[in-house]
């Protein structure tokens, strides 16, 4: 078996391969450089926005917490003062839902534009292709004339070379002439007219479809614009419109509520001090500060106002009357003609009570007085009141003795 030497590569071939490789590498480098520029722009944008968020996140979180506390406290303090808080809440909910619905309609109109935009682009491609096909069919006579002219020139050259005994050159011109004549379109005028008519119909339909797609796209864009305007107008006016419909001077008079909003009201966030440098976000992406759990608001029943002129009682109410004992009968009315006893005359003094210890007789006479005579003494009548007679049950039949 004979050892064959590998085919030698000429320096020119090697140079050609290196040049081609360099050209390919240069194209790759240009593509990579353009891609690097695009990605770097996105990375720089992300870094800048992350720094902006880090700069304002703390202030925004504090401001949010203050506003949240103020609104929650104010809601508790105002609700008992409103005559119909549920009606106000219903109007707020209805207005908010209406704005959200308009926003959704605007977003839906925007989403409907994308497929129409893609369809218009496709119709433009179809129209361009139809136009190219029509131009090709319409240019058949001109191309045939050009082929015949070039073929005539080649014929002259072939004849001249054959006359000069240059058969190879003459043969070459003949081959080129045959190849050129092979591209000659040999359609008849009737066939050409049909082909041109067909190409014209294709082009007309493509233009029609493109115009319809563009009209739909323009209508969709106009619809989106109108819905965005309706949403923005409603968003800017709905709060004031509902507020204008609510009554004025309708606060109920109730005792102060325990929840009072912080004094000073809302304070806008302050600008960071000069020289402030935000810290870089931690690895793994930005994490917003955790919000403390919100306690559900406790509703207090509204207090009703007392009627005008009402005064609270200052004394305790009298005890309820006791029930009479069993068997008790109320006294009957006296009979006709009964007169109650008269009052005693003026100056009347009731008899005095007897002295304590009873009656004491006078002392006995002395022993040495023989001439003593006892005084005439009559015992006094007992000073006592006669026994009272109780009236018989059922009243007197006759007037009692006076």
LINLIN-V555939 format. One line per field, one symbol per residue. ss: DSSP state (H for helix, E for strand, L for the rest). phi: phi as a letter, one per 40 degrees, with the letter a starting at -180 (. if undefined). psi: psi as a letter, one per 40 degrees, with the letter a starting at -180 (. if undefined). A space follows every 10 residues. Layout:
BEGIN
ss->???
phi->???
psi->???
END
This chain:
BEGIN
ss->LLLLLLLLLL HHHHHHHHHH HHHHHHHHHH HHHHHHHHHH HHHHHHHHHH HHHHHHHHHH HHHHHHHHHH HHHHHHHHHL LLLLHHHHHH HHHHHHHHHH HHHHHHHHHH HHHHHHHHHH HHHHHHHHHH HHHHHHHHLH HHHHHHHHHH HHHHHHHHHH HHHLLLHHHH HHHHHHHHHH HLLLLLLLHH HHHHHHHHHH HHHHHHHHHH HHHHHHHHHH HHHHHHHHHH HHHHHHHHHH HHHHHLLLLL LLLLLLLLLL LLLLLLLLLL LLLLLLLLLL LLLLLLLLLL LLLLLLLLLL LLLLLLLLLL LLLLLLLLLL LLLLLLLLLL LLLLLLLLLL LLLLLLLLLL LLLLLLLLLL LLLLLLLLLL LLLLLLLLLL LLLLLLLLLL LLLLLLLLLL LL
phi->.ccbccccbc dccccccccc cccccccccc cccccccccc cccccccccc cccccbcccc cccccccccc ccccccccdc cccbcccccc cccccccccc cccccccccc cccdcccccc cccccccccc cccccccccc dccccccccc cccccccccc ccccgbcccc cccccccccc cccccbccdc cccccccccc cccccccccc cccccccccc cccccccccc ccccccbccc cccccccbgb cccbcdcccb cccggcbccc ccccgcbccc ccchgcbccc cccccccccb ccccccccgc bcccbccccc ccccccgcbc ccccccgcbc dcccccgcbc dcccccggcb ccccccccbc ccbcccbbcc cccacccccc cccggccbcc cc
psi->hhhhiihhhi dddddddddd dddddddddd dddddddddd dddddddddd dddddedddd dddddddddd ddddddddde ehdgdddddd dddddddddd dddddddddd dedddddddd dddddddddd dddddddded dddddddddd dddddddddd dddefgdddd dddddddddd deehhfiidd dddddddddd dddddddddd dddddddddd dddddddddd ddddddeddd ddddeiiife hihiiiidhh iiidahhiii iiiiehhiii iiieihhiih hihhhhhhhh hihiiiiieh hihdiiiiii iiiiihehhi iiiiiiehhi iiiiiiehhi iiiiiieahh iiiiiidehd ehhiihhhhi ihgiiihhhh iiheiidihi i.
END
